[in-house]
Amino acid sequence: MSRKHVPIRFCVGCGKRSPKQELIRIRVDAKGSLVVGEQGEGRGAYLHNDPSCWEAFGARKGLVRSLRRSVERDVRQALVRKLAGTAKQD
């Protein structure tokens, strides 16, 4: 009876833990913008696919520990707008 390992990650919006496959992965690109990232492309952070988590993340400022860097509030809010626009198209 073997169990398959399920990776767990923290949401940088609400701080709750969830299985990795239920979260959206974000990363910083070469220009310093936050983008929805693919696996294996540098350090990543995770958000629930929930506008309340996006808004909480956008309202903060300073260090994002999982990215090991400070991310300005306007950069965070640009990602929130991008995610909100994508969600409306679905």
C-alpha positions as CSV (number, residue, x, y, z in Angstrom):
1,M,0.0,0.0,0.0
2,S,2.1,2.9,-1.2
3,R,1.0,6.5,-1.2
4,K,1.9,8.9,-3.9
5,H,3.7,12.0,-2.7
6,V,1.6,15.2,-3.2
7,P,3.7,18.4,-3.2
8,I,2.2,21.1,-0.9
9,R,2.9,24.8,-1.4
10,F,1.9,28.0,0.4
11,C,-0.3,30.6,-1.3
12,V,1.5,34.0,-1.2
13,G,-2.0,35.7,-1.0
14,C,-3.7,34.0,1.9
15,G,-0.9,32.0,3.4
16,K,-2.8,28.7,3.3
17,R,-1.2,25.4,2.2
18,S,-2.6,23.5,-0.8
19,P,-1.5,20.8,-3.2
20,K,0.8,22.4,-5.8
21,Q,-1.5,21.4,-8.8
22,E,-4.3,23.5,-7.3
23,L,-2.3,26.7,-7.4
24,I,-1.1,29.1,-10.0
25,R,2.7,29.4,-10.2
26,I,4.2,32.9,-10.7
27,R,7.8,33.9,-11.2
28,V,9.9,37.0,-12.0
29,D,11.0,37.4,-15.6
30,A,14.2,39.0,-16.9
31,K,12.6,42.5,-16.9
32,G,11.5,42.2,-13.3
33,S,7.8,41.7,-14.0
34,L,5.7,39.0,-12.4
35,V,4.4,36.4,-14.9
36,V,2.6,33.1,-14.7
37,G,5.5,30.7,-15.0
38,E,6.0,27.2,-16.1
39,Q,7.8,24.6,-14.0
40,G,11.5,24.7,-14.0
41,E,11.9,28.4,-14.9
42,G,13.7,29.7,-11.8
43,R,12.2,30.4,-8.4
44,G,8.5,30.4,-8.1
45,A,5.7,31.5,-5.8
46,Y,2.1,30.2,-5.8
47,L,-1.4,31.7,-5.6
48,H,-4.8,30.1,-5.4
49,N,-7.0,30.6,-8.4
50,D,-9.1,33.0,-6.3
51,P,-9.5,36.8,-6.7
52,S,-9.4,37.3,-3.0
53,C,-5.9,35.8,-2.8
54,W,-4.8,37.9,-5.8
55,E,-6.0,41.1,-4.1
56,A,-4.3,40.2,-0.8
57,F,-1.1,39.6,-2.7
58,G,-1.4,42.8,-4.7
59,A,-2.0,44.9,-1.5
60,R,1.2,43.8,0.1
61,K,4.6,45.3,-0.4
62,G,8.2,44.1,0.2
63,L,9.8,40.7,0.3
64,V,8.2,37.6,-1.3
65,R,10.2,35.0,0.6
66,S,9.6,32.2,-2.0
67,L,11.0,34.4,-4.7
68,R,13.8,35.6,-2.5
69,R,13.3,39.2,-3.6
70,S,11.3,42.3,-2.9
71,V,8.5,43.0,-5.3
72,E,7.0,46.4,-5.6
73,R,3.3,46.9,-5.1
74,D,2.7,48.2,-8.6
75,V,4.4,45.1,-10.1
76,R,2.1,42.9,-7.9
77,Q,-1.0,44.8,-8.9
78,A,-0.1,44.5,-12.6
79,L,-0.1,40.7,-12.1
80,V,-3.4,40.9,-10.3
81,R,-4.9,42.8,-13.3
82,K,-3.5,40.3,-15.7
83,L,-4.9,37.4,-13.7
84,A,-8.3,39.1,-13.4
85,G,-8.4,39.7,-17.2
86,T,-7.6,36.1,-17.9
87,A,-10.3,34.9,-15.5
88,K,-13.0,37.0,-17.2
89,Q,-12.2,35.4,-20.6
90,D,-12.7,31.8,-19.3
